[in-house]
Amino acid sequence: MKTLSIIVTSTRPTRIGHRLGEWVAAQIPAEEWDARVVDLGELSLPMLDEEDMPRNGNYRLPHTQAWARTVAESDAILILTPEYNASFTAPLKNAIDILYAEWNDKPIGVIGYGWRGAARATAALSPVLGNVGADERGVLHLTFREDIAPDGSVLSTTTADRVVDLARKLA
Ligand SMILES: Cc1cc2nc3c(=O)[nH]c(=O)nc-3n(C[C@H](O)[C@H](O)[C@H](O)COP(=O)(O)O)c2cc1C
């Protein structure tokens, strides 16, 4: 069974990202994927603190090695990001920067959530994923008041289908 990691990238104590991540995981067909939530809020990765360049893959610190394993062992990844000040979250940027080769050719789907579907966040994320060689296969925008409520509860009945469609693009 292939592993699909759903990365929650907001870390605020009152974030809706975790709730949304658990909901997304529950929509993924169990016969197609082994879906797991990877929560950057729980991982608490330090800001990039390796001596060598990530491009060299010479990871010395246990938290970097563990993060590298998590990404490498994922057959595909769904990234959930809100929009913070017209971009994606700082913990996500750090989590991407810490590694390099592990992102190469990794099938990735992006789910932006927020007002106007976090369109500026997902647009800012694309060139970053491209720079590390990830294979971005699709983007889904979840908009407050249309698809989800600001508390993270899901409003629209088509949202689950859109999540499953995005996951299928990662196979
Ligand atoms: C620091 C910060 C900046 C934000 N900036 C934006 C923004 O630029 N555009 C937007 O639509 N929403 C913005 N919001 C509102 C978020 O979309 C909303 O709070 C969302 O729930 C954040 O996701 P989270 O709960 O998982 O942290 C911002 C929220 C925070 C905390």
The ligand as an SDF file (V2000), in Angstrom:
LIG
                    3D

 31 33  0  0  0  0  0  0  0  0999 V2000
   -0.4390   35.5950   10.7500 C   0  0  0  0  0  0  0  0  0  0  0  0
   -1.6990   35.4670    9.9530 C   0  0  0  0  0  0  0  0  0  0  0  0
   -1.7960   36.0850    8.7250 C   0  0  0  0  0  0  0  0  0  0  0  0
   -2.9450   35.9390    7.9480 C   0  0  0  0  0  0  0  0  0  0  0  0
   -2.9680   36.4900    6.7010 N   0  0  0  0  0  0  0  0  0  0  0  0
   -4.0150   36.1990    5.8700 C   0  0  0  0  0  0  0  0  0  0  0  0
   -3.9740   36.6070    4.5050 C   0  0  0  0  0  0  0  0  0  0  0  0
   -3.0400   37.2000    4.0170 O   0  0  0  0  0  0  0  0  0  0  0  0
   -5.0260   36.2720    3.7110 N   0  0  0  0  0  0  0  0  0  0  0  0
   -6.1070   35.5630    4.2000 C   0  0  0  0  0  0  0  0  0  0  0  0
   -7.0290   35.2660    3.4400 O   0  0  0  0  0  0  0  0  0  0  0  0
   -6.1690   35.1620    5.4980 N   0  0  0  0  0  0  0  0  0  0  0  0
   -5.1520   35.4700    6.3440 C   0  0  0  0  0  0  0  0  0  0  0  0
   -5.1800   35.0440    7.6480 N   0  0  0  0  0  0  0  0  0  0  0  0
   -6.3830   34.3500    8.1510 C   0  0  0  0  0  0  0  0  0  0  0  0
   -6.2390   32.8240    7.9590 C   0  0  0  0  0  0  0  0  0  0  0  0
   -6.6530   32.4560    6.6580 O   0  0  0  0  0  0  0  0  0  0  0  0
   -7.0980   32.0720    8.9870 C   0  0  0  0  0  0  0  0  0  0  0  0
   -6.8110   32.5560   10.2910 O   0  0  0  0  0  0  0  0  0  0  0  0
   -6.8130   30.5580    8.9630 C   0  0  0  0  0  0  0  0  0  0  0  0
   -7.6610   29.9250    9.9050 O   0  0  0  0  0  0  0  0  0  0  0  0
   -5.3540   30.2690    9.2940 C   0  0  0  0  0  0  0  0  0  0  0  0
   -5.1080   28.8700    9.2900 O   0  0  0  0  0  0  0  0  0  0  0  0
   -4.7650   28.1030   10.6630 P   0  0  0  0  0  0  0  0  0  0  0  0
   -6.0070   28.2710   11.5500 O   0  0  0  0  0  0  0  0  0  0  0  0
   -4.5470   26.6750   10.2750 O   0  0  0  0  0  0  0  0  0  0  0  0
   -3.5730   28.7930   11.2680 O   0  0  0  0  0  0  0  0  0  0  0  0
   -4.0450   35.2020    8.4450 C   0  0  0  0  0  0  0  0  0  0  0  0
   -3.9430   34.5930    9.7070 C   0  0  0  0  0  0  0  0  0  0  0  0
   -2.7920   34.7040   10.4430 C   0  0  0  0  0  0  0  0  0  0  0  0
   -2.6800   33.9910   11.7640 C   0  0  0  0  0  0  0  0  0  0  0  0
  1  2  1  0
  2  3  1  0
  2 30  2  0
  3  4  2  0
  4  5  1  0
  4 28  1  0
  5  6  2  0
  6  7  1  0
  6 13  1  0
  7  8  2  0
  7  9  1  0
  9 10  1  0
 10 11  2  0
 10 12  1  0
 12 13  2  0
 13 14  1  0
 14 15  1  0
 14 28  1  0
 15 16  1  0
 16 17  1  0
 16 18  1  0
 18 19  1  0
 18 20  1  0
 20 21  1  0
 20 22  1  0
 22 23  1  0
 23 24  1  0
 24 25  2  0
 24 26  1  0
 24 27  1  0
 28 29  2  0
 29 30  1  0
 30 31  1  0
M  END
$$$$
